[in-house]
Amino acid sequence: MSDQSNRKQSIVTRVAQALHFVEAETGAVVPAIQPAATYARDENYEVRKPYWYRRDGSQTTAHAEAIIAELENGAESLLFSSGMSACTAVIEHLPTGAHVVVPKVMYHGVLQQIQNYEKNKRITVSHYTAGNLGELASAVRAGETQLVWVETPNNPNWEVTDIAAAAEIAHEVGAKLIADCTATPPSMTRALELGADISFHSATKYLNGHSDITAGVLSVKETGQFWDDIAMVRKLQGTVLHSQDAWLLIRGMRTLFLRVERSCKNAMAIAMHFEGHPHIEAVLYPGLASDPGHEVAKRQTGGQFGGMMSIIIKGTEQTAIDVTRFCELFYPATSLGGVESLVEHRKTVSGEGFPVHPRLLRLSIGIEEADDLIYDLEQALARACG
């Protein structure tokens, strides 16, 4: 028998076993939920763990963070009660007047938060077109820019930004790069390995995968004062992910690789079927060879491309809304990354001030049978457009 003692286990195995968890006292292979809000110190009045009150974290939350840090190949991860609270902590830690560079179109909640901080003169902001490295390079300022924000693929048009190239641009002017790769979880894209300083995910989405929690997570390759500052923002605002949700997140991550593989396979089948469809003006999906970001996406995702796409319906805005109304399998709901497939009219959800095509439908492709999903969209299109 060969010696396996020095063999490194794959990340797939490590995550499936929640880092080979075994409860010492009972032998349980599923971690328990630690719900305590406060913790007694030891006989020397020393804290027993790095947390002593719920705002610092918990054993369950720390376990989930350890799994994500390993997924990201990072030094540490911090879990927050929502993706927005994680993003806000990053913005909040910046000094007053800091220059930040962000895409013109990105997740509408984060964009609105950045606009609020700019309106209140907390930060100054420059914008670039997602995926356009030339515009990004022109937007940064040597010695002034402190943070460059990349969302890739970019919600809801799914433009692809080269993370490695963006990192070079940011670092050249002394800025840090944060990469939001929510649509391509770390089973596909490891932003830290591509040069990002901070990797962000809305853990509500693919990491959890079951649409039953909200959570956000930041991960870093190297810690430092900026990381301590972000952790302090989380502590003072009380936005640490609580134990029950952390436990559900651990549960969800154990099937991450299987779920993502199926979603990607389904999305590719659906995108290829509807490309050139008589009732569809465009299919926006980086997995299509015709997509301008295809080659970069292929390199950054290992050829999986993700389960998110958008379609632009021919006709009127009401026609697009009607497609969502007539779907019988796709849920007309907001969010993404769950096992169930969702469709939403993005303009309705994002609001009038957000720059999105009025006939764009965003699809989150789940793990159902692809043929069933294709049939559902076909019948909805026929009813709405026929």
Secondary structure, 3 states (H helix, E strand, C coil): CCCCCCCCCCHHHHHHCCCCCCCCCCCCCCCCCCCCCECCCCCCCCCCCCCCEHHHCCHHHHHHHHHHHHHHCCCEEEEECCHHHHHHHHHHCCCCCEEEEEECCCCHHHHHHHHHHHHCCCEEEEEECCCCHHHHHHHCCCCCEEEEEEECCECCCCECCCHHHHHHHHHHCCCEEEEECCCCCCCCCCHHHHCCCEEEECCCCCCCCCCCCCCEEEEECCCCHHHHHHHHHHHHHCCECCHHHHHHHHHHHCCHHHHHHHHHHHHHHHHHHHCCCCCEEEEECCCCCCCCCHHHHHHHHCCCCCCEEEEEECCCHHHHHHHHHHCCCCECCCCCCCCCCEEEEHHHHHCCCCCCCCCEEEEECCCCCHHHHHHHHHHHHHHHHC
